[in-house]
Amino acid sequence: MIHAGRIALFVNSRPTTSVIVNSFGLSQCIWLHNLKRSCTSQSNQNKPNYPEKTMAEVKAKLRKMMGTPQGYKMLPANRSHLLPLLPKTQEELPVRTPMDSYDTASILLSQSPKLQDKYATVLGSVRIGRLLEDLDLFCVWISLRHINNPKSVNSENTPYTIVTAGVDNVNFTEYRPQALDDLRLSGNVIYAGKTSMEIEATVDTFTRGEWKQYIKAYFVMVARNSTNSGGAFINQLKPSTPEEQEKFKQAEERKKKRQIELSASLLKTPPSPDEQRLAHDKFMKTVDLKDPTLHKRVLPAHASWMDSTKFTNTFSPHPENRNHHNRVFGGFLMRMASELSWVIAFSHGRSRPYLCHISDFSFKTPVPMTAFMKLSGQMVYTELNFAQIVVVCEMFHVHTWERVTTNEFHYTYRFNDEPPEIMPLSYLDSLLWLDGRRHFFEAIKSIEGSQKVAKL
């Protein structure tokens, strides 16, 4: 059991937006917010440290570099003629520093009603799923900035294809942007192997006259060749400052940690003796002491069966959801999964949830545009005023109807009050509960280690 004192900051934090909504209603809250912003919107362009480019410009530059202009096409552009521009060895490429890839981009919500419609939630905040989607694309841009290939200097199109392999530890601070707050994305490569690299990416919100960090995440990107049929060598990375060297070391440690966690999965090893005892204690809470039997279960007060928290979403991707190599965009799946997790959290917690953390996850297989997608999620663990939610993403091949799991997302949410306790009903539920418990305590460690999490 986690000590209440460790997370008192989480429990006692009550965002002012919720108070305003509860006191005046949603429409009045948005009206007051718009009135305040209209008085200051004229000075937006004078704000300090504004990026020179917007995310819209980044997207346009990526389309040009990849040779994939806007507009519907049944098949992706043929990029095989770019294969000779790729290096045969990593030694052919110059060594790069972390600052060579650093860049920023803005999302100017205060100046664009069109963007406000796209990014705003019904409560007047910013859709987290949209930001995750933008971060994924932004990290493709950062990856291409890291690559310096002498063979392709005179080529308008890059011979590289960049794919997202996974995301590690997405942390959220208390500086939650509202629908009219400008946003700044920034990032750079902090670790590079032969074909893969890790990017530290952040999203800042302009709040009370200064930039405040809202999201910090680590994206693992992989370089592929022009036809996406094999790996491609990238530049070596040489950290020069003590801070860069420390980040390089931490990235190596995260890589080792992911490998250890994979080998310790409940799919490969049974629960530890302590975990078995915890699962049994959980089971005993559901035994009717007046009529004790293994076949009769009762639900304790202020509790819910895990199975009752399930939600699903099935859909068919469309061309607007594709990436530059005509597959389903990973950022789109991240957005859809995160929005489903929020619905699950709200439905079970009976109050507005606040996302604190997303555990590391990987993209196991590329998703063709012709596949059907199914997202299945449920709440698997609760602790004090926290809840752990898992969302599994599956694709269905329309020709074979083979079902393949592409992603598994783990979300940590906070509530102002304690949600109903989750109770496993089957052995599978118990394993999901234990797995959720593992992810929860890892999330707490990651949150406590974040420099920007104070007063969350």
Sequence and secondary structure as in RCSB ss.txt:
>XXXX:A:sequence
MIHAGRIALFVNSRPTTSVIVNSFGLSQCIWLHNLKRSCTSQSNQNKPNYPEKTMAEVKAKLRKMMGTPQGYKML
PANRSHLLPLLPKTQEELPVRTPMDSYDTASILLSQSPKLQDKYATVLGSVRIGRLLEDLDLFCVWISLRHINNP
KSVNSENTPYTIVTAGVDNVNFTEYRPQALDDLRLSGNVIYAGKTSMEIEATVDTFTRGEWKQYIKAYFVMVARN
STNSGGAFINQLKPSTPEEQEKFKQAEERKKKRQIELSASLLKTPPSPDEQRLAHDKFMKTVDLKDPTLHKRVLP
AHASWMDSTKFTNTFSPHPENRNHHNRVFGGFLMRMASELSWVIAFSHGRSRPYLCHISDFSFKTPVPMTAFMKL
SGQMVYTELNFAQIVVVCEMFHVHTWERVTTNEFHYTYRFNDEPPEIMPLSYLDSLLWLDGRRHFFEAIKSIEGS
QKVAKL
>XXXX:A:secstr
   GGGGHHHHH   HHHHHHHHH HHHHHHHHHHHHHTTGGGGGG TT  SSBHHHHHHHHHHHHT  SS  SS
    GGGGGGS SSGGGS  B GGGS EEEEE GGG HHHHHHHB TTSBB HHHHHHHHHHHHHHHHHHH   G
GGTT SS S EEEEEEEEEEEE S   BTT  EEEEEEEEEE SSEEEEEEEEEEEETTEEEEEEEEEEEEEEE 
TTSSSB     B   SHHHHHHHHHHHHHHHHHHHHHHT TTTS   HHHHHHHHHHHHTTB TTS  TT B   
TTEEEGGGG EEEEE   GGGB TTSBB HHHHHHHHHHHHHHHHHHHHSS  EEEEE  EE  S  BTT EEEE
EEEEEEEETTEEEEEEEEEEE TTT  EEEEEEEEEEEE SS   EEE  SHHHHHHHHHHHHHHHHHHHHHHH 
TT TT 
